[in-house]
């Protein structure tokens, strides 16, 4: 990110600052942006932002109050100070630090950094390098900006008021519906691969062999076939007991063995859509693996789900968290979707864009903010137990830690739990963990909200 931030990039940061403080005309007209300390001379009664034209140099990152400043400008060890001319001066380029993280610029600039599933690699992220994935740095930066503006307003007798989207914090619970049938041909083929050690497994040879045989016998109806994946009554009973509603993201058929095996127009699916609506839940789209860069395929899935569910679908999460930045968001918006909730790292819980609230994405090609909402993903079941290999007790601690950071800033906590992730053979204690984490969240009394409801609230707040 060499060069000064363009005006649209500054406006992008200030737009999101506006979710934390009321930026009225009396405040906005006091902003000054300078690229050198000499330019501060002659200014008085201003809120001054020093700007950097340098790119990100990891060895030059400066720490103030245990927070990394990505684009330091001076030798000062504070975020802001008041000078003799009654200016409040932000002595480092805090706007550029915010833009770099929030917009996902690192993913745009390092598009070739990919993991085994062709996703932007957590291992290559600035969050990994700085060990800050569990800390929403952008929220901390905004808090420093608000403190500086508040001091300025106090000195100048200008009306000052904070803003927040949630009184306590928001909670968005969601389920990605990759599978609705358990004992399929694919199930025992998968187990055979584990037995033959073609695929890695947590289970022993004998356990995989027994499970594979069991799956085959159930598939051919030799044993009574049950269906643990069709557990929507179970999911809703748990949620109801905690006064939660949730969003269900449904996957279309597409690439064989990568996308869904079920169809939206099956009778059981259309009945499920009606049931979930009667429960006050939301139906969303789970984008197929090819839809991240193919508008026609995404539109086809969108139209089929809309027709089968008879609802206005407004939200999406991409299957396997696949994402091209920001092209996927541009495609999503183009077909009429209003929000995405894909952006979390599969490999680690936390804050992929270093922010714990709803935000808008950025079109780098056209240098403008996208009018499209992102609800960042904080915690996913697979992350906790497959990638991180946490015990249930440690996983609960991690969720509470992330939730604590979100609550600190009245932000949005998002949890993804697959209907198919209750495998007690592979992850002993996982069912009780899910019950316990919902209870722990409910104890903190968040505002449970659906994505569709949050879009309406945000649009009203920004148009007020």
N, C-alpha and C positions, 0 to 999 in steps of 0.2 A: 504494500500500500504506500508506494512512494508518491509524494505530492500532498498538497493541502486538501482537506476535504472540500468537495464541491458544495455549493449552496444546497442542492437537493439532499445530499448526505447529511449536512448539518440539520436541515429541516426534519429529516428522518429521525435523528436522535432527539430533537426537541419535541417532535410529535409524541414519542414515548415518554419523555420527561413529563409531558402533560398528563400522563396517567398517575403521576405522583404529586404534582403541585399545580395549582391553578396559575397558568401563565397568562396574566391579563396584559392589556396593552401597555400599562404603566411599567410593567416588568420587562416585557419584550423589547421595548424601545431603548432600554438601558444596556442591552447586550452589545458588546464590542468584541470582534475577533481579530487578533493580531498575531503576526508570525515572528515577532522579535520583541524582547523586553524594552528596547528603545522606543517602540511605538506606544508604550504605556504613558510615556512622558507627555504631558499636555492633556491627558484624559483626567476627568474628575467625575465622581459620582456615577461610576459605570460598573457593570458586571463584565469583567474582562476575561476572555478565554484565550490563553496562549495556544497557538497551533503549531504542529510539527509537519514538516514536509519530508520527513525521513520514513523509510520503511521499517518494518518490525525487525529488530536485531535482538535476539534472545539474550545475548551477553550484556545488553544495555538496559534490560528491564529493571526498573527501580521498585523497591518495596517501601510503601508508606502505610503505617498502621496494619502491617501484615497483608496488605493488598498489593498485588503487582500492578504497576503502571506501565503499560505496554509502550507508550510513546512519551518518555520523559523529555522535558524541554529545558529545565533549569536544574540547579543543584539543590533546590529547596526540598525539605523533608516534610512538607505539608501539602494538602490538596488545594488549599486556598488560604489567602491572607488578606488583611485589610491594610492598604497603604495610607500615606499621609494625605492623599487627595480624596479619601473616602471611596476609593475603588475597592471592590472585592475582586481579587485576581486569582484565577485558577492557574497555578504555575506550571501545570503539565497538560498535555493534550488529552484531557479526559473524554472529550467528544469522540476523538478518533479511536480511543480504547473501546468505548462503547460500541461504536459503529463496527469495528473489526469483529467483535464477538457476537453482537446481536444479529447482524445481517447475515452471519455465516460466511463472511468473506473468505475465511481460510478454506472452506470447501469449494468455493468458486475458483480460487487461485491455485488450489492443489487438487484438481479434479482427478488426477491420476493416482492419488493415494487411496488405494482400495483394499478391502479385506477379501476373504475367500468368497464372499457372496456378492462382491462388486459394490460394496458400500464404502462411503468415506470412512477410513480406518480410525478408530479411537486411538490406536497406538501412534498415529501421526498428528494428533490434534494438539493444539496449544493447551487444552485442558489437561491432557496427559503429561505434557512436558512440564507444566507448572503445578501438577498435582492439585488441581483446583476443581475437578469435575463435580465435587459434592458441595460447591459453594457458588451461589449465583452472583458472580462478580459484578455483573451489570447493575443489579439491584443495589449493591454496596456503592457503586460509583454514583448512581442516581441519588442515593441518600446523601452523599457528600455534596452533590450539586444543590440539593434542596436545602441543606444546612447553610451553605454559602448564600443562597438566594434569600433565605429567611433572615440571616444577619443583615444583609443589605436592606431588605424591606423594613426591618426594625429601625435601622439607622435613618432611613429616608421617609419614614411614616407612610409607607405604601402598604396597601391591603395585601395580606398574605394568607393563603389557606392551602392546606394539604388536600390531596385527593386519593381515593382508593377504590378499587373495583369491588372488593369484598370487605365487610366489617371485620371478620375474623380471618378466614381464608377460604378459598373455594376448593371443592373436591370433585373431580371428574373421574368416574369409574367407567371402564370400558372393557369389552370383550371382542377379540378378533375370532371370527368363526371360520377357521380354516377347514375343520372337519366336523361332520355331524354323525358319522358312522365309525365305530371302533373296529370291529372285526371284519375287515375287508381283505381282499387278496393282497393288497399292498401291505397290510399289517403283518401277515405271516412271511411275506417276502422280505420285509424289513428285518424281521427277527432271524430269518435264515442268514441274511447278510451279517448280522451280529454274531450268530453262531460260528459262521465261517471266518469271522474277524475281518470281513471286507469293510465293515463299518465299526468304528469304536463304540464301546458300550461300557456302562458303569456296572453292569451285571455280570455274573459268572456265566461260564459256558452252559452249565446245567440249567440255570434259571432261564436263560434265553431259549434253550431248547424246549423246556417245559412250556414256557409262554408261547413260543412259536407253534408247538403242537396244539396247544389249547386254542389258539387263535384260528388255526386251520380247521379244527373240529367244529368250532362255533360257526365258522364261515360256511361250512357244508352242512350245518344244522344237525351234526351228530350229537353235539352237546347243545343244551338250550342256549340260544343266542340272546344275550343282553346287549345293551348299548350305552356304556358309561358316558360317551360323548354327547348323547341326547339328554342333557342334564339341566335344561332350562328352568324347570320347576325348582330344582335344587338351588340354582344360582339366585333365582328371584326370592326364594324363601329366606336365604341368608341376607340378601339385600334388604328385604322388607323388615327383617328383625332389627336392622340397623337404621331404618328409615332412609335407605338409599335407593335411587334409581340409577340406571346405567344406559350406556350407548352400546349397541351391538353392531359391529362392522362385518358385513357379509361379503364373502369372496365368490367371484364368478368363476366359471370354468375357463380354462385358457391352456397354458402349457401343461401337458400331461405330467403328473407326479410333482408338479410345482404349484399348481393352482387347485381349485376346488374339484371335488368329485360329485358334488350335489348341484342341483339347478334351482334357481330362484322360483320357477313356476311349478315345482312339485307341490302337491296338495298339502303335505305336511309342512312345507316351508311357508306357504301362504297362510296356513292356519297359525303357524308360529308368529308370523308378522302381526297378525291380528291380536294374538295373545300378548305380545310385548307392548303393542300400542295400548291395550286395555290396562296394562300394568304401569303406564305412564313413562315407558322407556322410549329411547330414540333408536331409529334404524339408520345406519350409515353404510357407506360403501367401503369395502376392503379392496383396494386396487390390485389387479393381477400383476404378475412379474413384468409383463411387457408394457403395461400401461404407463410406466414412469416416463416414457418418451414417445408414446403413441396415443395421440388424442382420439383417434378413431376407435381404438380398442377401449379406452376409458369411457368414451361416450356410449359405446355399445353396452358396457356393463351398467353404467348409470341408468340408461333407458330401461334395461331389463329389470333392474331392481325397483325402479320407480313404478313400472307397470305392475310387477308382481306384488309389491307391498302396498300400493295405492297411497303412498305418502310422498311428501316433498322431501327428497334427500338433500341435505345441505352439507354433510360432513364426510370426511374420508380419512382413512389411514392406509398407507401403502403396505402391501403384503411383504413380510420379511424386513420391513423398514427400509426397503429399497428406495433410492432417492437420487435424482440429479438436481444439482443446486444452481439456480433456482428454477430450471426448466420444468421440473415436475409440477411445481406450484402454478406456473403460468398455464400449463395444460389443464390442471384442475379447475382453475378459475375460468378458463375459456369455455368449459362445458356447463358452467352454472353452479358449481360448488362454492361454498362460502367459507369453509375452514378446513384445515388439515391438522392432524395430530400425530404425525410420523416422527418428528424430530426429537429423538432420544438415541443415545448410543446403545446398541444391543449388548455391547461388551461391558458396559458399566452403568450403574444407576447414577442419576444426577441431572446435570444441566448442560445439554449439548450446546446451546447458544448462551450459556451462562446467565440465564434469565428465568425467573420463576413466575412469569405472568404471561397473559396473551400478548402477542406482538404480531406485527406485519413484516412480511418478507421484502426483499429488495431485488429489483431488476437491474443488475449491473450493466447489462448491454445498453439499456436506455437511460441509465442513471436516474432512476425514480423508484419511489416506494410502490410496492404492489398493494392494491386495495384488496387484500386477502389475509385472513387471520390464520395464525399458527398458534395452536395450543400445545406447548412442548410436552413431550412424554418424559416423565421422571423415573418411573419404576415399571419394570416388566418382569413377569414370572420367570421367563427363560433366562433373563439377565442374572437374577438372584441365584438360581439353582443350577443352571447349566453352564453359564459363562463364569460366574464367580464362585460357584461351588460352596455357597454359604450353607451353614447349618440353619435349621428353622429359627433358632434363637438369635443367631447373628443377623440373618435376613431381616428379622423383625426390628432389631436395633438399627440397621441401615435405613429401613423405611421410616422409622421414627425420627432419625437424624435428618433425612431429607425433608420430611414433613415439618420439622422444627424450623429449618431454613425458610421454607415457604411461608409458614405462619408469621415469622419475624417481619415479613414484608407484605402481609395481607395478600399473598399471591395465590396461584392456582396449583394444587397438587393433583397430578394425574397418575392413575394406576391402570395398567393393562393386565388383565388375567384371561388367558385362553380357556374356553370351555373344555378343551382337551388336555389341560395341564393339572390333572389330579391323579397322576400315575404313582401310586404308593409303592409299587415294586421298585421303580427307579429312584423316586424321591420320597423316602419314608417320612411321614409327618407333614406332607405338603397340604393335605386337606385341612388339618387342624391349624396350620400356619395361616391359610387363607381366612379361616374363621377368626383367628386371633388378630390378623392385621386389620380386618374390617372393624372389629370391635375397638382396636386401638385408635383407628381413625375417627370412629364415631365418638369416642371419649373426648376428642379435641374439639368437638362441635363445629365442624366446618359447614359451609353452605354447600350442600350437594347440588350440583347443577349439570344440566345436559349441555352438550356443545351447541345445539340449536338455540337454547335459551341464552347462552352466553354471547352468541353472535348478536342477538337482538339487544341485549344490555349494552354491549360495547358500542354498537352503532348509535344507540340513543345517547350514551355518554359523550361520544365524539361529535354528535350533531347538536348537542345542547348549547 
